[in-house]
Amino acid sequence: MLQIAAAYVVDLIAGDPRHIPHPVVLIGKIIEWLERLLRKWTAPVVGLKVSGVMLAVGTISATYLIMSGIIAGAYKINYWLGLLTSIWFLSSTIAVKGLGCAAMEIYTLLKTGNLSEARKKVGWIVGRDTQNLGEGEISRATIETVAENIVDGIVAPLFYGFIGGAPLAMSYKAVNTLDSMVGYKNDKYMELGWASARFDDICNYIPARLTGVFLLIAFLFTGKPVNKAIKIIVRDSSGHPSPNSGIPEAAVAGALGIRLGGVNYYDGVESFRTYMGEPVNSISKSHILDTVRIMYITSLISVLTGSLAVYALQWLTVRLN
């Protein structure tokens, strides 16, 4: 419980230092190596779908075992080294500062009228084409990304961290990385990546719904209309391509009185995402500020709720024994 709180503070202060290699980079290397191995030796025998299951299970298992070994080894050397190692790895699974800083950088560029640089920066955090986006579309892309990543960048790693510490939290990041690398519905990954995509959906199912609850609490603190957020979640969240990402995006759309979704372009190909929310207000850069503020408050609510849940469970266990 205290490790999670400490990791959260470390992330708020330090974020992801660029001069320190991020563990997710190593996970990505494991995925690339396993993919090449499975495509060459296993897929011709058992098929791409079975190989996809092996890829997901192998990556997640390797991540858990490596992380457990590193932390156990650090504790054997010295208790404080083990504690600090665990806290650092936990902090690397959380992306509060990174997400907030990326969004605020885009907001600042829009505020100063530097559209070309804003298009470039938003292209770093979204998959869509950004070279022709105006201020409203840049703002929409930023808001959608921040809202969506409240689940997989904050609440989900905290959720698994509270349950199983750094090894389980990092294993969740392995699931997340698998989905981002191979979970595509294209010719190359339709079969090999299906298991990774399903694992990601399953692992985010509970955290996404907890995020919806935490967002509603955050709206109370920020004076946003909770009833409108609930209405949009119920009405629109299921229209999102992801069974989980629609919840935070719909919640933010309802609370801010804006409409998310619409036409995006990927490698020049038009793609329409179902609308979420009602266009009571035109999307502007100020809504980026609102979304970032909501994200920070939601992250704090997540840490406090998780800590209280662990404390209550420990208290109940002692009483029952």
N, C-alpha and C positions, 0 to 999 in steps of 0.2 A: 504493500500500500504506500509506504513512504518512498520506496524506490520509484514508483510511478509519478508521484508528486514531484520528486527531485528531477526526474527525467523531463517532465513537463516544463519545469523552470529552466533547465538547461537548454531546451529547445527554444523557449521564449528569448533567452539571452543570446545563445550562440547560433541557433539554427543549424544549418549544414555547412560547416566551414569548408571552403573550396580547396584548401591545402591538405585536407584529410580525406583519403579515399572513402567513399560511402559504401556500406555493406551491400546495398542494392546493386552496385556495379559488379561485385563478385557473384551475386545471384544471377545477374544477367549473363556472365561468362559461363556459369554452370549450365544455364538453359541453352546457350548457343552450342556448347560442347555436347550436351546430351542430345540435342536436336540433330546435329550432324551424325552422331553415332547411331541413333535410332533410325534415321532415314537410310543410312547405308547398310546396316546389318539386320535390323529388326523389322522394319516396315515391309520389306519384300516378302517376309515370311508370315507375319501375323496381321498385316494391314496397318494403315495410318491411324485408324481410330484406336486400336489397341495400343499402338505406339504412343498415341497422345495421352492415354491414361498412364503409361509407364513414364512419360516425360513429366507429367504433373506430379505423380507420386514420388518419383525419383528426386525431383528438385526440392519438393517440400520436405521430404525425409532427410535429404542431405543438409538442407539449411538448418533443420532442427538439431540434428546430430552435431554438426560443426559448431553451432552456437552453444549448445549444451556443453560440449567439450572445452571450448574456449573459456567459458565462465567458470566451469568446474576447475579447470587448470589454474585460473587466476585466483580462485578462492584457496587452492592448495598452497599457493605461494604466499599469499597474505590476505587476511579477511578484507582489509580496506581496498586492496587492489581488486578483489573479486566484486566488491560492492560498487566501486567506481566503474569497473568494466561493464557490469550489468546495467547501471544507470545510463552510461554512454550509449550502449547498444539500444536500450529502450528509447532514448531521446532521438536516435537516428530513424526510428520508425514513425515518429510524429512529425508533422509538417506544418505546424501552426505558423511559425515565423516565416518559413519559406513561402507559404501560400499567401500570407498577408503582405509580405514585402513585394512579391511579384505583382500582385494586384495593385498595390499602392504606387509602384513604379509606372504602371500603365496609366493610372489615374493622373499622376503628375505630368506625364507626357501629354495627355489629353488637355489638361488644364493650361499647359503652356502652348498648346496648338501644334505640337510636334506629331502630326498624324503619321508620317512615314516611319518614325521610330516606334510609335505606339503599335503600328501594324506589325513591325518586326518583333517586338517584345511579346505581343499577344500570340504570335505564331509559335513562340517557344512553349506555351502552356496549353495550346489547343491543337487538334489535328486538322482542322479545316483550313482552307485557303484564306489568307488574310490580306493579300497584297492590294485588294481594292475596297477594303472595308472603310466605311465612314465612322464617325464618332459613336453613333448609336449602336452600330453593329459590333464595334470593338468593345463597347461597354457591355453589350449583351453577352458576347463571348466570354468576357472576364467574369461577369456575374454567374453565368452558367457553370464555369469551371470551378470557381470558388465554392459555390453551393454544392456541386457534385462531390468535390473533394473533401468536404466536411466529413463524409462517410469514410472513404478509404484512406484519407490522409490524417484523420484525427480520431474519430469515434471508434472505428474498427480496430486500429492498432492498440488504442487504450483498452478496449473491451478484451482483446486477447491477452494484453499485457497483464491486466488484473487477474485473468484466469490462470495463465501459465508463465508469467514473467517474460523476460527477453526472448527465450527460445521460441515460445509460441507467437509472440508479437512479430518476430522476424520471419517465422514461418508464414504468417499472414501476408507479410510483404512479399514473400516468394510467390504466393498465390496471385497477388496483385500484379507483380512483375510478369508472371506467366501470361496473364490475361492481356497485358499491354503489349507483350512481344509476339504472342502466337494466337491470341484469341480473336482472330479476324475471320469474317465470313467472306473469304475470297478463295480462289482456286488453290493457292499455296497452303492455306491453313484451315480450310473448312473442316477437314477431317482430323488433322493432327492437333488442331487447337481447340476442338470442341470440348474436351474434358477440362482444359484449363479455364475456358469461359464458364463452364458449369460450376466448377469449384469456386470461382470468384463470386458467382451469383449466390451460391449456398452460403459461403463464408460471410458475405455482406448482408444476408437477409435480416438477421436480428439487429446488427449495428445500424442498418438503414432505418429501421423502424424506431429504434431508440433515438436516432438522430432527429426523426420527426418530432418526438416528444420533447427532446432537449431544445429544439428550435422554437417550439411553441412557448416554452418557459422563457427563452431568450427574448421572444417578442413581447412578453409581459414586461420585462425589464427595460426594453427599448421603446415601449409605447406603441408598438405596431399592432394592427388589428388581428387578434388571434382567431376570431371567428371566420374572417375572410381567408386566412391561411388554411384553416381546417377545410373550408369549402373547396378550395382549389386542390388541396391534397386528395380529397375524396373524389373529386370530379376529374382531375386531369393527370394525376401521377401515373396511372396505369397506361397512359398513352406514350410514355417514354420508352425507347427501345430497350432500356435496362429495367429489370423489375425492381431495382433498388434506387438508382440515381434519380428517378422521377420524384421521389418523396421530398428530398431537400430542395430540388429545383422548384417544384410546385409550391412548397411552403414559402420559399423566398419570394416567388412571383406573387403569391396571394398577399403576403405581408407588405410588400412594397407597392402593390397596385400596378404591376407591370405585366407585360406578356412576353414570356420567353419562348424559345423554339422558333420555327420558321425555316426559311431556305438557307442552307449552307452549301458550300462547294468544296469537294474533295478531289484534288488533282484535276480541277476543271469540270468535274461531273456534279450536276445539281442534285441535291438531296434535301428532302423536306422532312423536318422533324415536327411532330404534332405540337400545336400551340399549348402552352400552359399559362394560365392566368388570364386576366382581363386588362386591356390597355387603358386603364384609368389614367395612368401617367405615361408620358413618353419616356422611353429609356434614355438616361443621360449618365454622364460620368459621376454625378453625385450618388447614384445608386450603387456604384462600386464601393464608395465609402460606407454606405449603409450595410452592404453585404459583408464587408470586412469586419465591421464592428460586430455584426451578428455572429460571424464566425468565431471571433475571439471570445465572446460571451458564452457561446455554445461549447467551446473547448473547455472553459473553466467549469461550466455546469457538468460536463462529462467527467472531469477529474473528481469533482466533489461528490457526484452521485456514485461513482465507482468506489471511492474511498469509504463512503458511508455504507454501501452495500457490503463491502468486505468486512468492515468493522462490525456491522450487524450480524453477519454470518459467524464471525469469530465469537461474538458475545453469545449468540444462540448455541453454538457448539459447546462452549464452556458451561452454560446453564444446563444443557441436556446431559452432559457428562457428570 
